[in-house]
Amino acid sequence: MIRYVALLSFVAVIAAMTGACTQNKARVVSSPYGDGRNHSEPVFYNGKHYALRFKYVAHQDLYNVKIAGKGGRSLGSKPGDQKIVSNVVSSAVRHFACARGKKAYVLPGTARHSKGAWAMQARCGLV
């Protein structure tokens, strides 16, 4: 009898765990940088050198990106500068982090200029 009750308890626990898993529809994402650490890459774009740092944020499925001019070169803060830097970021994230066939794009409203560098968020996906 005790074995029967223990078996029923075990089955009930497994059923509850399975039910919880099916209710929480977690999205599985993958990134070659899924460890959550900061990564740095040198970038050469349209004849200029940049220093790119990015970190993958798994629960949001995006990259926090910071870009600066190589060797301490200050980047401008005008809308034209933002467009150029956004193009550099989307190209670099696509190259370094996105799966084949996916493009990177900068999330609207996330670009911020501070102290001669830009910070923004980018995501891989079908644009």
URZIBEL-V355187 format. One record per residue. N is the residue number from 1. RES is the residue in three letters. D_CENTER is the distance of its C-alpha to the mean C-alpha in Angstrom with 2 decimals. Layout:
<<N RES D_CENTER> <N RES D_CENTER>>
This chain:
<<1 MET 53.49> <2 ILE 51.10> <3 ARG 49.25> <4 TYR 49.02> <5 VAL 47.57> <6 ALA 45.05> <7 LEU 44.02> <8 LEU 43.65> <9 SER 41.56> <10 PHE 39.26> <11 VAL 38.94> <12 ALA 38.26> <13 VAL 35.44> <14 ILE 33.83> <15 ALA 34.29> <16 ALA 32.72> <17 MET 29.66> <18 THR 29.35> <19 GLY 29.80> <20 ALA 27.11> <21 CYS 24.62> <22 THR 25.54> <23 GLN 25.31> <24 ASN 21.80> <25 LYS 19.83> <26 ALA 16.63> <27 ARG 14.00> <28 VAL 13.14> <29 VAL 9.88> <30 SER 9.65> <31 SER 7.85> <32 PRO 10.20> <33 TYR 8.35> <34 GLY 8.46> <35 ASP 10.93> <36 GLY 9.04> <37 ARG 11.04> <38 ASN 10.91> <39 HIS 11.46> <40 SER 13.79> <41 GLU 14.93> <42 PRO 17.97> <43 VAL 17.86> <44 PHE 21.09> <45 TYR 21.04> <46 ASN 24.32> <47 GLY 26.38> <48 LYS 24.42> <49 HIS 22.44> <50 TYR 19.24> <51 ALA 17.39> <52 LEU 13.59> <53 ARG 11.61> <54 PHE 7.91> <55 LYS 6.36> <56 TYR 3.75> <57 VAL 4.99> <58 ALA 6.62> <59 HIS 9.09> <60 GLN 7.31> <61 ASP 5.10> <62 LEU 2.64> <63 TYR 2.56> <64 ASN 6.15> <65 VAL 8.42> <66 LYS 12.15> <67 ILE 14.70> <68 ALA 18.39> <69 GLY 21.45> <70 LYS 22.46> <71 GLY 25.39> <72 GLY 25.05> <73 ARG 25.51> <74 SER 24.79> <75 LEU 22.80> <76 GLY 24.52> <77 SER 23.67> <78 LYS 25.26> <79 PRO 23.77> <80 GLY 24.48> <81 ASP 22.58> <82 GLN 19.55> <83 LYS 19.81> <84 ILE 20.13> <85 VAL 17.21> <86 SER 14.96> <87 ASN 16.37> <88 VAL 15.75> <89 VAL 12.02> <90 SER 11.63> <91 SER 13.98> <92 ALA 12.51> <93 VAL 8.90> <94 ARG 10.94> <95 HIS 13.24> <96 PHE 11.34> <97 ALA 8.42> <98 CYS 9.38> <99 ALA 12.22> <100 ARG 15.60> <101 GLY 16.55> <102 LYS 13.25> <103 LYS 12.57> <104 ALA 9.81> <105 TYR 10.74> <106 VAL 10.55> <107 LEU 10.87> <108 PRO 14.58> <109 GLY 15.93> <110 THR 13.08> <111 ALA 14.58> <112 ARG 16.84> <113 HIS 19.34> <114 SER 20.73> <115 LYS 23.16> <116 GLY 22.77> <117 ALA 18.97> <118 TRP 16.17> <119 ALA 13.05> <120 MET 10.70> <121 GLN 7.47> <122 ALA 6.35> <123 ARG 5.70> <124 CYS 7.61> <125 GLY 10.84> <126 LEU 14.49> <127 VAL 15.45>>
